Amino acid sequence: MKIYRATDYQDMSRKAANIISAQIIMKPDCVLGLATGSTPIGIYKQLVEWYKKGDLDFSEVVSVNLDEYRGLPKTNDQSYDYFMRQHLFDLVNIDPANTYLPNGMAEDSEEECLRYERLIQSLGGVDLQLLGMGHNGHIGFNEPGEAFDTMTHCVKLQERTIEANKRFFASADDVPRQAYTMGIGTIMRARKILLVVSGEEKAETLRKALCGPVTPEVPASILQMHNDVTLVGDEAALSWMA
Ligand code: GLP
């Protein structure tokens, strides 16, 4: 695992955006696995800036997102579909037809999971998967205890995740109880993984994920088993590392 220490959130965002840019420049028609949450916002902002300067071209890029709430239409401003359009897709020259997320409104959840997994395969797999990490070590919406070999599936969100995500909703009651997520098996198939972590409150979980046993109790710990992971963390998240 390559580890880049960033001085702060902005520096972390710029370093991570550099890695994504390099991927796009080296392979203009790459498949990017994208993530939501507050951590990647600075990365998207930086990518948009470079696109506007003429340094980046998304015209051939394909994207697949990690996850989506079940039950929220794309028009809901808390859906991940909306988030991606707001922070990236509407601001760069990516072809909207090349941007994919699970469909939160699909009637048959099992069918939707199969469709999404097949779609990722038909695109040739993910070249670079961007990942944030939840406070409990979750990646995508793969909560502690989730088996490591799962493919895209529908999960019941844990109370801690609902609590953490309620800041974006009017109240905790409005946070959907289920979500679609690429499974850990799906994530591990990505050719490269870029993990970004910021903030002191995630430092201890990050330490467990990187140095502790590989266990479903800390979903991000599985990344120790992937052969091409880059972590960009800020000082606060990496404070425990000498
Ligand atoms: C959500 C997302 C994850 C994300 C996590 C951390 O639960 N499903 O993909 O990594 O939150 O979010 P944040 O970056 O806001 O801490």
Boltz pocket constraint, residues with backbone or C-beta under 6 A from the ligand:
constraints:
  - pocket:
      binder: B
      contacts: [[A, 35], [A, 36], [A, 37], [A, 38], [A, 39], [A, 40], [A, 66], [A, 67], [A, 131], [A, 132], [A, 133], [A, 134], [A, 135], [A, 138], [A, 139], [A, 140], [A, 141], [A, 161], [A, 165]]
      max_distance: 6.0
